[in-house]
């Protein structure tokens, strides 16, 4: 995760999924967290793929 700590990652997830809302059903938080993590994984795979291509072209 590009040197990102787990605590920092989950802090972002919490901020994005809960934010200022204090009473959010657990199911909504879980769905938001799943979507956020899926997005993170997609971006991470694309970034790593690009890095590998660029290293191969050096």
WOFENJO-V726826 format. One record per residue. N is the residue number from 1. RES is the residue in one letter. PHI is phi in radians with two decimals (NA if undefined). PSI is psi as a letter, one per 30 degrees, with the letter a starting at -180 (* if undefined). D_CENTER is the distance of its C-alpha to the mean C-alpha in whole Angstrom. Layout:
BEGIN
n->N res->RES phi->PHI psi->PSI d_center->D_CENTER
n->N res->RES phi->PHI psi->PSI d_center->D_CENTER
END
This chain:
BEGIN
n->1 res->X phi->NA psi->h d_center->9
n->2 res->X phi->0.96 psi->h d_center->11
n->3 res->X phi->1.37 psi->g d_center->13
n->4 res->X phi->-1.47 psi->k d_center->10
n->5 res->X phi->-1.33 psi->l d_center->12
n->6 res->X phi->-1.04 psi->e d_center->10
n->7 res->X phi->-1.08 psi->e d_center->12
n->8 res->X phi->-1.16 psi->e d_center->10
n->9 res->X phi->-1.04 psi->e d_center->7
n->10 res->X phi->-1.24 psi->f d_center->8
n->11 res->X phi->-1.13 psi->e d_center->10
n->12 res->X phi->-1.14 psi->e d_center->8
n->13 res->X phi->-1.02 psi->e d_center->7
n->14 res->X phi->-1.07 psi->e d_center->11
n->15 res->X phi->-1.12 psi->e d_center->12
n->16 res->X phi->-1.28 psi->e d_center->10
n->17 res->X phi->-1.56 psi->e d_center->11
n->18 res->X phi->-1.86 psi->e d_center->15
n->19 res->X phi->0.94 psi->b d_center->16
n->20 res->X phi->-1.37 psi->f d_center->19
n->21 res->X phi->-1.33 psi->k d_center->20
n->22 res->X phi->-1.60 psi->f d_center->22
n->23 res->X phi->-2.09 psi->i d_center->23
n->24 res->X phi->-1.93 psi->k d_center->20
n->25 res->X phi->-1.00 psi->k d_center->21
n->26 res->X phi->-0.97 psi->e d_center->19
n->27 res->X phi->-1.09 psi->e d_center->18
n->28 res->X phi->-1.14 psi->e d_center->16
n->29 res->X phi->-1.11 psi->e d_center->14
n->30 res->X phi->-1.10 psi->e d_center->13
n->31 res->X phi->-1.14 psi->e d_center->13
n->32 res->X phi->-1.09 psi->e d_center->11
n->33 res->X phi->-1.10 psi->e d_center->8
n->34 res->X phi->-1.08 psi->e d_center->9
n->35 res->X phi->-1.13 psi->e d_center->8
n->36 res->X phi->-1.09 psi->e d_center->5
n->37 res->X phi->-1.18 psi->e d_center->4
n->38 res->X phi->-1.07 psi->e d_center->7
n->39 res->X phi->-1.11 psi->e d_center->6
n->40 res->X phi->-1.02 psi->e d_center->3
n->41 res->X phi->-1.12 psi->e d_center->7
n->42 res->X phi->-1.10 psi->e d_center->9
n->43 res->X phi->-1.12 psi->e d_center->8
n->44 res->X phi->-1.08 psi->e d_center->9
n->45 res->X phi->-1.10 psi->e d_center->12
n->46 res->X phi->-1.12 psi->e d_center->13
n->47 res->X phi->-1.12 psi->e d_center->13
n->48 res->X phi->-1.12 psi->e d_center->15
n->49 res->X phi->-1.09 psi->e d_center->17
n->50 res->X phi->-1.12 psi->e d_center->18
n->51 res->X phi->-1.04 psi->e d_center->19
n->52 res->X phi->-1.10 psi->e d_center->21
n->53 res->X phi->-1.11 psi->e d_center->23
n->54 res->X phi->-1.17 psi->e d_center->23
n->55 res->X phi->-1.17 psi->e d_center->25
n->56 res->X phi->-1.18 psi->f d_center->27
n->57 res->X phi->-1.52 psi->f d_center->28
n->58 res->X phi->-1.35 psi->* d_center->29
END
